[in-house]
Amino acid sequence: MLCGGPSATKPATDETQRIADEVKTQLEAKENRKFPVFKAMEFKSQVVAGTNYFIKVHVGEEEFIHMRVFQSLPHENKPLLLSSYQTKKTKDDELAYF
């Protein structure tokens, strides 16, 4: 991994799902809809002044959303932040930096 560059794509873990679940309400508010299915499928991470997580989330049927979530450094004690997201993604769309 390059310094400051995103990691390779990896299968989602329990920790990835926890991060996705924690920002789910932020996404639902921005999209003005509820997601009955919200399963993290894969992720990349990028170390910055904290960590960016790029997470592919299955939100039902054939629909996927890519999220960028920022986790600040532990001593800052800040909540996770949904920095950006992309809708209308498919299972096969590559999870890339955005």
C-alpha positions in Angstrom: 0.0 0.0 0.0 1.3 3.5 -0.9 1.6 5.9 1.9 -1.7 7.8 1.9 -3.1 5.6 -0.8 -6.1 3.2 -0.4 -5.5 -0.4 0.5 -6.5 -3.3 -1.8 -10.2 -4.3 -1.7 -10.9 -6.8 1.1 -14.0 -8.7 2.1 -16.1 -6.9 4.7 -15.5 -7.9 8.4 -17.7 -7.5 11.5 -15.8 -4.2 12.1 -16.7 -3.0 8.6 -20.4 -3.8 9.2 -20.3 -2.0 12.5 -18.9 1.1 10.8 -21.5 0.9 8.1 -24.3 0.5 10.6 -23.1 3.5 12.6 -23.5 5.8 9.6 -26.6 4.2 8.2 -28.9 6.9 9.7 -26.7 9.6 8.1 -27.2 8.0 4.7 -30.9 7.5 5.2 -31.3 11.1 6.1 -29.4 12.3 3.0 -31.3 9.9 0.7 -34.6 10.5 2.4 -35.3 6.8 2.5 -34.9 3.7 4.7 -32.8 0.7 3.8 -34.3 -2.6 5.1 -31.1 -4.4 3.8 -27.8 -2.9 4.8 -25.0 -5.4 4.4 -21.3 -4.4 4.0 -19.8 -6.5 1.2 -16.2 -5.3 0.8 -14.0 -2.3 1.8 -10.8 -0.4 1.3 -9.1 1.8 3.9 -6.9 4.8 3.6 -4.8 6.2 6.5 -4.9 10.0 6.6 -5.2 12.1 9.7 -7.5 9.3 10.8 -8.9 6.6 8.5 -11.1 6.8 5.4 -13.2 3.6 4.8 -14.6 3.0 1.3 -17.4 0.5 1.8 -19.6 -1.3 -0.7 -23.0 -1.9 0.9 -25.8 -4.0 -0.5 -29.1 -2.2 0.2 -31.6 -4.6 -1.4 -32.3 -6.4 -4.6 -29.6 -5.6 -7.1 -28.8 -2.2 -5.6 -25.5 -1.2 -4.0 -24.1 2.0 -2.5 -20.5 3.0 -2.1 -19.8 5.0 1.0 -16.7 6.9 2.2 -16.7 7.0 6.0 -14.1 9.0 8.0 -12.9 7.8 11.4 -11.0 10.4 13.3 -7.9 9.7 15.4 -8.9 8.0 18.8 -7.8 10.9 20.9 -10.2 13.2 19.1 -13.2 11.2 20.3 -15.4 12.2 17.3 -18.3 10.1 15.8 -17.9 8.4 12.4 -18.7 10.7 9.5 -20.3 9.8 6.2 -18.0 11.9 4.0 -19.4 11.0 0.7 -21.4 8.3 -1.1 -22.4 7.0 -4.6 -25.7 5.5 -5.4 -26.9 3.3 -8.4 -23.9 0.9 -8.0 -24.0 -2.7 -8.9 -22.4 -5.8 -7.4 -19.7 -5.7 -10.0 -18.8 -2.0 -9.8 -15.3 -1.6 -8.6 -14.9 0.1 -5.2 -12.6 3.0 -6.1 -11.5 6.2 -4.4 -14.0 9.0 -4.6 
